[in-house]
Amino acid sequence: DLDGTDQGNWTFRDVADALAVRAGIETRLTATGKAAHAAGAALTLGQARYDKGVDSYLNLLDAQRTAYSAQQALIAVQLARAANLAGLYAALGGGVS
């Protein structure tokens, strides 16, 4: 349409979609943050156990792998959140001249 109503509807839809996705991302961010924190605590415990000779180096390596995987998952969700916020900003007309 030349009157711009279709463009307005697309913008509203884009904003609504971005806000709907954001809720899911925030839930995932909370969950992955808790998982990363727990994996970090397990790594600290694993390191202490290895240092005291109670646990094997293989168990320490496994704890490191788990902690790094959890951090990587957290970073991926943080990236998705940033992309969603950028999309929401654009849908609201930000950056358009």
Disulfide bonds with the S-S distance in Angstrom:
none
